[in-house]
Every structure is written in C-alpha cells, then in structure tokens.
Amino acid sequence: MSDQKNKPSIAIAVAVGKNSEIGKNNQLLWHMPADLKYFKQTTSGHTVVMGRKTFDSVGRPLPNRRNIVITRDASLKIDGVEVVNSLNEALNITQSEEKPVFIIGGAEIYHQALPKTNMLYLTTIHETFDADTFFPVINRNEWDTVSSETHLADEKNKYDYTFEVLKRK
C-alpha cells in the first residue's frame, strides 16, 4: 500500500568503540559530552526510533523529538512515546515525514534497520572496551563518506573520537 517514493529516509545514529562495541549491561561504555551534543544537534526536530531496552537506559522521551519505542509487549504504554511492535510498524507510521527518521538503538534494532538505512551518523571512539553489545559490521564499500571530523581527547572527552556521516552508494 505504501509508495516507496513517500517513505522517509532512514538514518542511524550510533557511537561505537574500535571493535564496534556499543554497550554493556544496557549502558553506554563511555561518557563523551561532545558526542552527546552532536547526537542532540543531529536528531533534534526528527523522529527517533529505539528498542525498549534503549528507551529504558535513556529513561525518558528525548525532548524536541518524536519518540517511537519498539517492544514485543503489546500492552506497554509510555507517556510521551508512541509504542509499536516492529521496526516495519515504526517505519510505516513515519512514512509521510520529509525529514530523516533516526534509528538510535539498540543492537537488534540496528541489525534490522541497517539494510534499509540511507545515512549513517557514526561516532567512533578510538578505544577498545569490554562490551556485550555490538553494532553490525559495516561494509565500507557500500558507503560514501560525506564528512569526517577527528577530535583529540580533552578535559571533557577522555578518548579521541571521529564523527562521520556516511551515505549509502
């Protein structure tokens, strides 16, 4: 029923360690204020789609964004959040949006969304971490680098990091 031309572009926003680490025990592995600021600037005014465990780790709807949470629990209700039962359902209810829809985690949602994604907002933290959750492997041959900025660690950000924007070829 939906017209492919009317579907929004799908973007992923993710921060990873050197080995694609993204979390442990449902928590981020680092505190990087520069990445939090970049994430806020990038996703503000957009729809963000996340799994329930990611929502639980955030703890509240993200301000100035339409928040959609994917869960298997059909009875779950969260104030300020639209609850759906699948990534496809989340994408269907956003198909009239003109701005990109951001997938913001967790690992299973990233895995499902990556093949459908047009843009990747990737922060690489140049360090290895003990993790139990990883981002899917990216085939760099499928992506063009739109921009890349590397920053050195400073008094607020403990590790060197790179912000990249990648666009699917």
C-alpha positions as CSV (number, residue, x, y, z in Angstrom):
1,M,0.0,0.0,0.0
2,S,2.8,2.5,0.8
3,D,4.5,4.2,-2.1
4,Q,8.3,3.7,-1.9
5,K,8.9,7.4,-3.0
6,N,7.0,8.7,0.0
7,K,9.0,6.8,2.6
8,P,11.3,8.9,4.7
9,S,15.0,8.5,4.5
10,I,16.3,6.3,7.3
11,A,19.4,7.3,9.2
12,I,21.2,5.5,12.0
13,A,22.9,7.5,14.8
14,V,25.4,5.4,16.7
15,A,28.6,5.7,18.7
16,V,30.9,2.7,18.6
17,G,34.3,1.7,20.0
18,K,37.2,0.5,17.9
19,N,35.7,-3.0,17.7
20,S,32.1,-1.9,17.1
21,E,31.2,-2.0,20.8
22,I,28.1,-0.1,21.8
23,G,27.2,-1.2,25.3
24,K,27.4,-3.4,28.3
25,N,24.6,-4.3,30.7
26,N,22.3,-1.9,28.8
27,Q,24.6,1.0,29.5
28,L,26.9,3.2,27.3
29,L,30.6,2.4,27.7
30,W,31.8,5.9,27.9
31,H,30.8,9.5,28.8
32,M,31.6,11.7,25.9
33,P,29.9,15.2,26.2
34,A,31.0,16.1,22.6
35,D,29.1,13.0,21.3
36,L,26.0,13.7,23.4
37,K,26.0,17.3,22.0
38,Y,26.5,16.0,18.4
39,F,23.7,13.4,18.9
40,K,21.3,16.1,20.2
41,Q,22.1,18.5,17.3
42,T,21.8,15.8,14.7
43,T,18.5,14.3,16.0
44,S,16.6,17.3,17.4
45,G,13.4,18.0,15.4
46,H,13.4,14.5,14.0
47,T,11.7,11.2,14.8
48,V,13.9,8.8,16.8
49,V,13.1,5.1,16.9
50,M,14.6,2.8,19.6
51,G,14.1,-0.5,21.2
52,R,12.5,-0.7,24.7
53,K,15.8,-1.5,26.4
54,T,17.4,1.5,24.8
55,F,14.5,3.6,26.0
56,D,14.9,2.2,29.5
57,S,18.6,3.2,29.5
58,V,17.7,6.7,28.4
59,G,15.0,6.8,31.0
60,R,12.7,9.4,29.4
61,P,11.4,10.6,26.0
62,L,14.1,12.7,24.2
63,P,13.0,16.3,24.1
64,N,12.2,18.0,20.8
65,R,11.9,14.7,19.0
66,R,9.1,12.3,18.1
67,N,9.9,9.2,20.2
68,I,8.9,5.8,18.9
69,V,9.7,2.7,21.0
70,I,9.7,-0.8,19.6
71,T,8.7,-3.6,22.0
72,R,7.2,-7.1,21.9
73,D,4.9,-6.1,24.8
74,A,1.7,-5.1,23.1
75,S,0.3,-3.7,26.3
76,L,3.2,-1.3,27.1
77,K,2.2,2.4,27.4
78,I,4.7,5.2,27.9
79,D,3.8,8.8,28.3
80,G,5.2,11.0,25.5
81,V,6.1,8.0,23.4
82,E,4.5,6.1,20.6
83,V,4.8,2.3,21.2
84,V,4.9,-0.1,18.3
85,N,5.7,-3.8,17.9
86,S,8.1,-3.9,15.0
87,L,10.6,-1.8,13.0
88,N,8.3,-2.0,10.0
89,E,5.4,-0.6,12.0
90,A,7.6,2.3,13.2
91,L,8.6,3.0,9.6
92,N,5.0,2.8,8.4
93,I,3.8,5.4,10.8
94,T,6.6,7.7,9.8
95,Q,6.2,7.3,6.0
96,S,4.8,10.8,5.5
97,E,7.7,12.5,7.2
98,E,10.0,14.6,5.0
99,K,13.0,14.6,7.4
100,P,15.1,11.5,8.1
101,V,13.9,9.1,10.7
102,F,16.8,8.2,13.1
103,I,17.3,4.7,14.4
104,I,19.1,5.1,17.8
105,G,19.4,1.6,19.1
106,G,19.8,-1.0,20.4
107,A,21.8,-3.7,18.7
108,E,18.8,-5.8,17.4
109,I,17.1,-2.7,16.0
110,Y,20.3,-1.6,14.4
111,H,20.7,-5.0,12.8
112,Q,17.2,-4.9,11.4
113,A,17.5,-1.3,10.2
114,L,21.0,-1.3,8.7
115,P,19.9,-2.8,5.3
116,K,17.1,-0.2,5.0
117,T,19.3,2.8,6.0
118,N,20.4,5.6,3.7
119,M,22.6,7.6,6.1
120,L,24.8,6.6,8.9
121,Y,25.9,9.1,11.6
122,L,28.8,7.3,13.1
123,T,30.9,8.3,16.0
124,T,33.9,6.2,16.5
125,I,35.5,6.3,20.0
126,H,39.2,5.4,19.4
127,E,39.5,2.9,22.2
128,T,38.5,-0.7,22.9
129,F,36.0,-1.5,25.6
130,D,34.7,-4.5,27.5
131,A,31.2,-4.9,25.9
132,D,28.4,-7.4,25.5
133,T,26.6,-5.5,22.7
134,F,28.0,-4.6,19.3
135,F,27.0,-2.7,16.2
136,P,26.7,-4.8,13.0
137,V,29.7,-4.9,10.7
138,I,29.6,-2.1,8.1
139,N,30.7,-3.0,4.6
140,R,32.6,0.3,3.8
141,N,32.3,-0.5,0.1
142,E,28.5,0.2,0.3
143,W,29.0,3.7,1.8
144,D,30.5,7.0,0.7
145,T,31.9,9.3,3.3
146,V,30.0,12.7,3.3
147,S,32.1,14.2,6.1
148,S,34.6,13.1,8.7
149,E,36.0,15.1,11.7
150,T,38.5,13.6,14.1
151,H,39.0,15.2,17.5
152,L,41.6,14.6,20.2
153,A,40.7,13.8,23.7
154,D,40.4,16.8,26.0
155,E,39.5,17.6,29.6
156,K,35.8,16.7,29.0
157,N,36.2,13.9,26.5
158,K,38.5,11.1,27.7
159,Y,39.1,9.5,24.3
160,D,40.0,10.5,20.7
161,Y,36.9,10.3,18.5
162,T,35.7,10.8,14.9
163,F,32.3,12.0,13.7
164,E,31.5,10.5,10.3
165,V,28.5,10.9,8.1
166,L,28.2,8.1,5.6
167,K,25.7,7.8,2.7
168,R,24.7,4.6,1.1
169,K,26.0,4.3,-2.5
